[in-house]
Amino acid sequence: MVMGGISIDLQSDPDVPVGREVMEHLVGAHMVAHDEKELLHLVRHSIDVLYTTPVERGLRIMTHAAYRGQALILELLDLATRQHLALTDAGLAPAGEESERFSEERLDLWARLRDGQV
């Protein structure tokens, strides 16, 4: 991937682990914070590495963090879709991930999650 002259290798860039760690710390911050003040403190701590690194490296780290976040969202969306289908079918095995019904349900669930309806 090339962004404004910066080349970012989404698989073997040396900052892949740092980006993944940033995303996982951000998710953890949201899971454990008891209030908004604590959340902001934990989020700031999660992205400390960005304040102490050159801009180009910070962009690479955040790109890898976003890429990891997308992968996590898709995994959770797949899980939620399978659970929703299983509940809808009331005891039947959930449809396979390749089925058209699964794809349609996953897209519908994503739209509802995105729009705050779930």
C-alpha positions in Angstrom: 0.0 0.0 0.0 1.4 3.5 -0.9 0.0 6.5 0.9 1.4 9.9 -0.2 4.8 8.5 -0.9 4.9 6.3 2.1 5.1 2.6 1.3 3.4 0.4 3.9 3.6 -3.4 3.7 0.5 -4.7 5.5 2.1 -8.1 6.2 5.8 -7.8 6.9 6.4 -4.2 7.8 8.4 -4.0 11.1 5.7 -1.9 12.7 2.9 -4.5 12.2 3.3 -5.8 15.8 3.3 -2.3 17.3 0.1 -1.4 15.3 -1.6 -4.6 16.5 -0.6 -3.8 20.1 -1.9 -0.3 19.8 -5.3 -1.6 18.6 -5.5 -4.3 21.2 -4.6 -1.8 24.0 -7.3 0.6 22.7 -9.9 -2.2 22.8 -8.7 -3.2 26.3 -9.1 0.4 27.4 -12.7 0.4 26.4 -13.3 -2.9 28.1 -11.9 -2.0 31.5 -12.5 1.7 32.0 -15.1 2.5 34.6 -15.8 6.0 33.5 -15.0 8.6 30.8 -12.0 10.0 32.7 -10.4 6.6 33.1 -11.1 5.8 29.5 -9.4 8.9 28.2 -6.4 8.2 30.4 -6.1 4.6 29.1 -6.6 5.7 25.5 -3.8 8.3 25.9 -1.6 5.6 27.4 -2.5 3.2 24.5 -1.3 5.7 21.9 1.8 7.0 23.8 4.1 5.5 21.1 2.6 7.9 18.5 3.7 10.9 20.5 7.3 9.8 20.6 7.8 8.6 17.1 8.4 10.4 13.7 5.2 11.1 11.7 5.9 8.6 9.0 6.3 5.8 11.5 3.2 6.9 13.3 1.3 6.7 10.1 2.5 3.2 9.5 1.7 2.2 13.1 -1.9 3.6 12.9 -2.4 1.9 9.5 -1.5 -1.4 11.0 -3.7 -0.7 14.0 -6.6 0.1 11.7 -6.0 -3.0 9.7 -6.0 -5.1 12.9 -9.2 -3.4 14.0 -10.9 -4.2 10.7 -9.9 -7.9 11.1 -11.2 -8.0 14.6 -14.5 -6.4 13.6 -15.0 -8.9 10.8 -14.2 -11.9 13.1 -16.7 -10.5 15.7 -19.3 -9.9 12.9 -18.9 -13.5 11.7 -19.4 -14.8 15.2 -22.5 -12.6 15.8 -23.9 -13.6 12.5 -23.5 -17.3 13.2 -25.1 -16.9 16.6 -28.0 -14.9 15.2 -28.7 -17.5 12.6 -28.5 -20.3 15.1 -30.9 -18.5 17.4 -33.2 -17.7 14.5 -33.3 -21.4 13.5 -33.8 -22.4 17.1 -31.6 -25.4 17.5 -30.5 -26.0 13.9 -26.8 -25.9 13.0 -25.9 -22.5 11.8 -25.5 -22.0 8.1 -22.0 -22.2 6.6 -20.1 -19.0 6.0 -20.3 -19.5 2.3 -24.0 -19.5 2.1 -25.9 -16.6 0.6 -28.1 -16.4 3.7 -25.0 -16.0 5.9 -23.6 -13.2 3.7 -27.0 -11.4 3.6 -27.4 -11.7 7.4 -23.8 -10.5 8.0 -24.4 -7.4 5.8 -27.7 -6.7 7.5 -26.1 -7.1 11.0 -23.2 -4.8 10.0 -25.6 -2.1 8.8 -27.6 -2.3 12.0 -24.4 -2.2 14.2 -23.0 0.7 12.2 -26.3 2.6 12.5 -26.6 1.9 16.2 -29.7 -0.2 15.9 -28.3 -3.3 17.7 
